Amino acid sequence: MSKSIERSRYGCNLHGAIQTATQIQGVVPIIHATPGCGLQHDIAKKVGAVSATDIQGYEIPSSNVYEKQVIFGGTSRLREQIKNTVKIINGELFLTLSGCESEMVGDDSLSMTQEIIDQGEKAINYKAPGFKGDQYIGYQGLVDALIEKLPTLYEDVEDEAENSPIRVNILGIIPEQDIYWQGNLNEIERVLKPLGVEVNKLFGYEQSIENWRRLNKASLNIVISKWGAQAAEKLQSLYGTPYIVVENLGIGPESVEQLISVVASELNINIDVAKEFLDKERERFRYSLEQIAEYYYDYEFQKSVVIVGDESTTIRYADFLSTYLGMEIRAIVITDFVGEEKKQEPSELLKSLADEIYYKKNTREINQIIEDTKPELVLGSSLEKETAERSEAYFETISYPAYSKVILNSSDVGYEGAIRLLEDLSSLLLSR
């Protein structure tokens, strides 16, 4: 028998598809669902993480089906909404997203999408009923749909051979779900630039359909979390593009330098071209550590910690805190797993990072773990803040949802992420 989830920290398949689509410039989503579906996404977005898009909130077109369409079918309502949207909004790609109600009654959203394709517009359809998965599945599914369907709408992009760069795609960083997603993409781009590599970030500032059309031109795909593995496998199957899986993207020098080394090896680039950059960045990080050394000892920064979030996030925080700050990771609670809790098997890396590994989605159960563990520091989402404060533990928001945090370009990976984290944790531990 299935059990309910109290205070879930993410939405459904449809919400994941919306947040993914709206972070690609020029993409116009058209929701085929009840009015509440788009409204719930907008409310969750405002309290979950700050991130502006070209089309957002009440601007997102929706068929807003009611009882009549649910009973008798809402295909005509979707047709009407598509026609009106195309007239009003100038988009590079129209994306029809069908939700639970339209999928349950069997509305033919694919045919409605084909109608505007026949009229000369660029459009694709993605079936996104909430009963088929959460926001992570929405990201994964929409990325898969874009990879499969964009080549049918556009001619292949040709690079001029003499100016063709060495390009890599970044897969697995989910817009908004990773609250530091913009800064993390920028940091990956920054640290790989000394190798002469062009990073295709796919989401955010200046990332449009043009970036997605160049997916097949990459020399390598870099999978940052398990949610990018399916896309990498599909690209390898279609275009023969190799990929690497980064289990720990990392905060601080060691992990990010390992990433640079692996990418250089895969692309047959001599890593010595990045030596000057790596030496400077390593020295900058060491200097930052020295600056907080006095506070570290005087204020006893070595704390016992519980970390709550998606798997890739918890790994990098646990690794950094234990390696560089000597903290004791009492427990890691992973929230982005698929399937039953009891069937999850942590990796050897995860087992090496914490005393206990839990797989939980229920906020009440997660808060009970915190109370039982009695940590001195809790890193998690805003849903853990009250319990941490009640337990007199320090608290820092690192995962979704983040109610009271505005993040524009900060990172929690690489050198920049390490220095920011040293600042934030030092300020937090000096606050009492």
Secondary structure, 3 states (H helix, E strand, C coil): CCCCCCCCCCCEHHHHHHHHHCCCECEEEEEECCHHHHHHHHHHHHHHCCCCCCCCHHHCCECCCCHHHHHHCCHHHHHHHHHHHHHHCCCCEEEEEECHHHHHCCCCHHHHHHHHHHCCCCEEEEECCHHHCEHHHHHHHHHHHHHHHHHHHCCCCCCCHHHCCEEEEEECCCECCECCHHHHHHHHHHHHHHHCEEEECCCCCCCEHHHHHCHHHCCEEEECCHHHHHHHHHHHHHHCCCEEECCCCCECHHHHHHHHHHHHHHCCCCHHHHHHHHHHHHHHHHHHHHHHHHHHHHCCCCCEEEEEECHHHHHHHHHHHHHHCCCEEEEEEECCCCCCHHHCCCCHHHHHHCCEEEECCCHHHHHHHHHHHCCCEEEECHHHHHHHHHCCCEEEECCCCCCCCCCCCCCCCHHHHHHHHHHHHHHHHCCC
